[in-house]
């Protein structure tokens, strides 16, 4: 829209005064104005017609202003007594610098700017080494560890990263250098930057003797709720439950390696937790968050047997746990009634499982916002196709989502920030990545949060733009 062009008259002379600049030949339109109305085709699909695991065709993407999910800067800040140093061009640096500043952690963040002449002269290794050295020499108190983030440029130019780290480790032998990557070019090929970071932050853990009473929970950005099933079981056996978000010192961090058992629940953590388990020769369990009673029970039984706690029923009553969940869901339904419910994948890695739970307890779930479906939810996908065929799956990054209406004629209870923003609802559960919810307790807490959200209006436009939900914010 608004573009004016000229066309050659065959002699290389621009033809002036053409009234239809969007056509090569008169009457043959090549460009079309994009605007309302825009249909939902390609951005929304009934689950009965959806394909697994990718219901939407890849293409041009839209990035909504919902920033509650954590990025690599937030996750890196979980390491106590550590500093992050990024080496990249200033256009990329802007985002990570702002993230550190917005979470009031700029005092633990430094950067080295790479300029065009550095690339032309072929000395990216030297720039990286000398830049990081300059940063560290200027610090009065040296960090215990440095999360050194190299970027796409280092890959493009074939930078000798081994030389970089070897030189820095020789110059600063008391500092642990952690190999981190900010390379979004690898986002859809192999492990993502997020997965690689969740692996890297546990690589400095030393080989220590296992404490028979200790469990180490890996890869989550959030401390598990106090009453999460796993924590209650460990407490009942006078055990020790350690997790990175709860570490206050470098020694607290190192003690993570003393766990008799390593466990994780957040899907992106699996890659790194498995690598740590293999390196330290410790047993590992992947116990993903779930909304299915049978799956939760099987996970907890597996955990108890692996830890030597005996049968699960000797610690908690499964029947009692399920009964408490049923009562919490019933109580929430009394409040919410037949109000439409929309869920998004950002609230929890198992949005289809949550939809199934709610639908089987009388809630009217009408939409799920997601861009792909986890292989872990194949069974839930098939169940929903059969029992809720008209349930709408709606993309969040499909380009049409930029202009499709974000309002509704009816009240909608949104579960998650993206569901809230795309529906325009002020009634939403403000949480990301499952927070510290887990197991039976996680189901009960979700029901409570839904009831609270139904009665409390929130300023959606203000809340969802804040980076890193749960972090301290200067906004």
VENPEMO-V599716 format. One record per residue. N is the residue number from 1. PHI is phi in whole degrees, 0 to 359 (none if undefined). PSI is psi in degrees with one decimal (NA if undefined). NEAR is the number of other C-alpha atoms within 10 Angstrom. Layout:
n = [N N]
phi = [PHI PHI]
psi = [PSI PSI]
near = [NEAR NEAR]
//
This chain:
n = [1 2 3 4 5 6 7 8 9 10 11 12 13 14 15 16 17 18 19 20 21 22 23 24 25 26 27 28 29 30 31 32 33 34 35 36 37 38 39 40 41 42 43 44 45 46 47 48 49 50 51 52 53 54 55 56 57 58 59 60 61 62 63 64 65 66 67 68 69 70 71 72 73 74 75 76 77 78 79 80 81 82 83 84 85 86 87 88 89 90 91 92 93 94 95 96 97 98 99 100 101 102 103 104 105 106 107 108 109 110 111 112 113 114 115 116 117 118 119 120 121 122 123 124 125 126 127 128 129 130 131 132 133 134 135 136 137 138 139 140 141 142 143 144 145 146 147 148 149 150 151 152 153 154 155 156 157 158 159 160 161 162 163 164 165 166 167 168 169 170 171 172 173 174 175 176 177 178 179 180 181 182 183 184 185 186 187 188 189 190 191 192 193 194 195 196 197 198 199 200 201 202 203 204 205 206 207 208 209 210 211 212 213 214 215 216 217 218 219 220 221 222 223 224 225 226 227 228 229 230 231 232 233 234 235 236 237 238 239 240 241 242 243 244 245 246 247 248 249 250 251 252 253 254 255 256 257 258 259 260 261 262 263 264 265 266 267 268 269 270 271 272 273 274 275 276 277 278 279 280 281 282 283 284 285 286 287 288 289 290 291 292 293 294 295 296 297 298 299 300 301 302 303 304 305 306 307 308 309 310 311 312 313 314 315 316 317 318 319 320 321 322 323 324 325 326 327 328 329 330 331 332 333 334 335 336 337 338 339 340 341 342 343 344 345 346 347 348 349 350 351 352 353 354 355 356 357 358 359 360 361 362 363 364 365 366 367 368 369 370 371 372 373 374 375 376 377 378 379 380 381 382 383 384 385 386 387 388 389 390 391 392 393 394 395 396 397 398 399 400 401 402 403 404 405 406 407 408 409 410 411 412 413 414 415 416 417 418 419 420 421 422 423 424 425 426 427 428 429 430 431 432 433 434 435 436 437 438 439 440 441 442 443 444 445 446 447 448 449 450 451 452 453 454 455 456 457 458 459 460 461 462 463 464 465 466 467 468 469 470 471 472 473 474 475]
phi = [none 85 278 245 227 243 228 291 267 100 247 84 257 302 271 271 76 293 272 234 294 266 225 281 239 305 87 246 283 252 241 235 294 260 183 285 276 244 278 272 304 92 246 214 206 292 298 296 254 278 259 249 261 241 280 233 291 291 175 302 246 248 251 289 278 264 238 289 293 279 247 295 293 301 296 298 291 292 286 289 59 237 233 262 231 253 240 196 288 292 293 282 294 306 295 288 297 296 299 298 291 295 264 55 232 297 286 242 223 221 211 234 273 262 252 302 295 294 284 293 277 68 239 297 300 295 299 295 296 289 295 295 300 298 301 290 295 277 275 293 246 283 287 289 215 237 270 267 262 265 230 305 302 297 286 302 266 64 300 279 292 298 296 301 290 298 295 293 293 288 286 231 296 270 255 272 262 252 281 236 223 245 230 298 297 264 304 244 225 78 301 283 306 296 296 295 293 294 278 297 290 254 293 286 299 277 281 233 294 289 268 299 261 259 235 247 261 246 84 263 277 234 290 299 305 305 261 303 309 300 292 296 293 297 299 298 252 53 265 242 244 246 206 304 299 265 284 255 220 298 293 303 297 298 292 301 287 272 297 293 224 259 224 212 229 275 311 296 277 300 304 285 295 295 295 295 301 292 293 267 57 242 294 222 233 263 238 295 302 216 244 250 303 294 294 300 300 297 296 292 295 299 298 298 294 294 276 78 273 86 287 303 297 283 250 225 269 298 298 293 296 295 299 295 296 299 292 294 292 296 296 295 293 298 279 275 62 266 297 295 236 238 238 231 292 288 295 203 295 243 294 290 296 294 299 298 302 291 297 284 242 90 281 259 277 247 216 229 266 198 243 207 241 296 304 293 250 300 295 293 300 294 296 292 301 277 261 220 299 269 303 270 263 233 290 247 250 299 300 295 295 290 243 295 303 243 223 214 280 235 292 235 268 262 250 117 291 291 299 293 290 288 264 72 271 274 256 211 277 267 202 226 56 78 42 255 279 201 68 301 296 296 295 296 293 299 299 295 295 296 296 296 296 295 256 241 285 237 274 302 300 280 285 286 277 284 288 65 307 96 279 297 232 268 285]
psi = [133.0 -3.5 132.1 132.4 161.7 160.9 147.1 144.6 12.6 -14.4 12.9 7.1 126.7 137.4 115.7 157.1 13.2 131.9 -11.9 74.7 -9.8 18.1 145.6 -43.1 146.6 133.4 -4.8 96.3 130.2 -30.1 142.7 140.2 134.1 128.1 -170.5 148.3 145.2 129.3 167.8 -1.3 127.0 -16.5 -12.9 145.1 140.7 141.5 -25.7 -24.1 2.4 150.6 149.1 136.8 1.5 102.2 -11.2 140.9 137.9 153.5 -154.4 135.8 150.4 134.1 107.0 161.5 28.5 111.6 23.9 -24.0 151.0 145.7 -174.3 -26.5 -47.5 -48.3 -41.3 -30.7 -10.4 -23.5 117.2 146.7 31.5 159.8 140.6 135.1 122.4 137.0 103.5 177.9 156.5 -25.0 -37.5 -29.6 -28.1 -46.4 -45.2 -34.5 -45.5 -36.9 -47.1 -40.5 -43.0 -28.6 17.8 40.4 23.9 -22.3 -5.5 23.6 134.1 166.0 157.9 120.3 128.9 127.7 168.1 -39.9 -27.6 -33.2 -40.8 -33.8 -9.3 31.9 41.9 -33.9 -48.0 -41.1 -42.9 -47.9 -50.2 -33.7 -46.4 -40.2 -43.6 -43.0 -49.0 -35.5 -26.3 -9.2 127.5 -41.1 118.8 142.0 158.7 -31.4 153.2 122.9 100.4 113.3 112.6 165.6 -170.7 -39.6 -37.9 -34.4 -45.4 -40.5 3.3 40.1 137.7 84.8 -30.5 -40.5 -41.1 -51.6 -36.9 -44.3 -43.7 -38.7 -32.5 -36.4 -33.1 72.2 -18.9 -5.1 134.5 120.8 127.1 127.3 108.8 158.9 133.0 81.3 76.6 -14.2 -19.4 9.6 -35.5 17.5 106.7 -166.8 139.8 164.0 -35.7 -47.0 -42.1 -35.8 -43.0 -19.6 -44.6 -38.0 -9.8 -2.6 -29.0 -8.9 128.6 165.3 114.9 160.5 136.2 137.0 119.0 -19.0 -3.6 142.0 135.1 122.3 119.7 149.9 1.9 148.5 -12.4 146.1 134.5 145.9 147.8 -37.6 14.3 143.7 -47.1 -42.6 -38.9 -39.1 -43.6 -43.0 -39.4 -23.2 21.9 38.2 -178.7 127.8 114.1 146.1 143.6 -44.3 -16.7 -2.0 132.0 -18.2 167.9 -36.9 -37.7 -42.3 -48.1 -29.6 -14.1 -28.1 -6.2 -1.0 134.7 -31.5 135.7 134.9 155.4 158.5 -22.8 123.7 -45.5 -13.2 -16.4 -43.5 -48.9 -37.0 -38.9 -40.1 -42.3 -42.8 -42.6 -40.0 -42.9 0.9 50.8 147.4 148.1 139.7 130.9 112.5 77.9 148.0 139.4 157.9 17.8 122.7 -44.2 -41.4 -43.4 -45.7 -45.2 -39.7 -45.4 -35.6 -42.0 -42.8 -47.3 -42.1 -41.3 -35.9 -7.0 27.1 -5.1 -158.0 145.8 -41.7 -17.1 -13.2 -48.5 155.1 111.7 -40.7 -40.8 -37.8 -46.2 -40.7 -40.7 -37.0 -44.3 -40.3 -39.2 -40.7 -39.2 -41.7 -41.4 -38.2 -32.5 -32.7 -45.9 -35.5 -133.3 15.7 140.9 142.1 133.5 137.6 148.9 159.2 -19.6 -27.4 -42.0 145.6 -10.9 64.1 -33.4 -37.5 -38.9 -41.3 -43.5 -45.5 -47.0 -41.5 -37.7 -5.3 23.8 -1.3 151.6 84.4 123.5 -24.1 147.8 124.0 117.3 166.4 -18.1 168.9 128.5 139.8 -24.6 -16.3 23.7 -43.9 -40.5 -37.9 -45.9 -37.5 -44.3 -35.8 -37.0 -42.5 -17.0 60.3 -25.1 0.0 129.5 127.4 127.0 131.5 159.3 -21.3 -6.0 136.6 -27.7 -22.1 -13.2 -30.9 -11.7 147.6 140.0 46.8 169.3 148.8 -12.1 161.4 134.0 131.5 115.5 135.0 96.1 154.9 -39.3 -38.9 -38.3 -44.6 -42.9 -23.8 -13.4 22.3 133.5 -2.6 94.8 153.2 115.0 91.1 154.0 153.9 24.7 -4.0 -127.8 22.3 142.0 138.3 -149.9 -41.0 -34.9 -37.2 -45.4 -41.0 -37.3 -43.4 -42.1 -43.0 -35.6 -44.3 -40.5 -44.9 -31.6 -29.4 -7.5 116.0 142.2 158.5 88.8 -48.5 -31.7 -41.6 -42.6 -17.1 -10.6 126.7 142.3 73.0 133.1 -17.3 157.0 139.1 139.6 -1.8 NA]
near = [9 6 6 10 14 15 16 11 10 8 7 8 10 13 13 11 10 14 9 15 18 20 16 14 11 11 9 10 12 10 11 9 8 9 10 9 9 12 11 13 9 15 20 23 20 17 23 18 13 17 13 16 14 13 22 22 10 11 9 9 13 14 12 16 13 21 18 24 18 18 16 19 25 20 19 21 20 19 25 20 17 23 23 23 21 25 26 21 17 14 8 14 16 10 12 18 18 15 21 21 17 18 21 15 20 15 10 16 19 17 20 20 16 18 13 8 10 14 14 9 8 12 13 24 19 15 19 25 20 16 18 21 15 12 13 19 12 9 9 7 8 16 18 16 20 24 24 22 20 20 19 16 17 19 13 8 12 11 18 12 17 11 13 18 18 12 16 19 14 10 12 14 10 12 17 16 20 20 19 25 23 25 17 13 12 13 12 9 8 9 13 18 20 23 18 20 27 25 23 19 21 22 16 15 16 14 12 13 11 17 15 14 17 22 25 21 24 26 27 23 26 20 16 22 17 12 18 17 21 23 18 18 19 20 13 11 12 11 16 15 19 23 22 24 20 17 18 13 13 15 11 16 22 17 20 25 27 23 23 19 22 23 24 23 21 20 19 20 22 23 15 22 25 20 16 23 17 12 13 16 10 16 16 22 19 18 22 20 25 25 23 16 16 11 15 20 18 12 19 21 17 17 24 19 12 15 18 11 16 14 14 19 13 10 15 15 11 18 10 10 17 18 13 16 21 16 13 18 24 17 15 21 20 10 14 20 13 12 17 16 23 25 28 30 26 22 23 22 24 23 25 27 23 23 26 20 18 18 17 10 13 13 21 20 23 19 24 26 22 23 21 16 19 17 10 15 18 14 11 19 23 15 15 19 16 12 13 19 15 16 19 20 26 25 23 25 20 20 17 21 21 15 13 16 14 14 13 11 5 9 16 23 27 31 29 26 30 29 30 27 22 23 19 19 24 20 23 32 25 22 20 25 22 23 19 18 24 26 25 25 21 23 25 21 20 22 22 16 17 23 23 17 20 20 13 11 12 16 11 19 16 10 17 23 17 21 24 22 22 17 16 12 16 10 12]
//
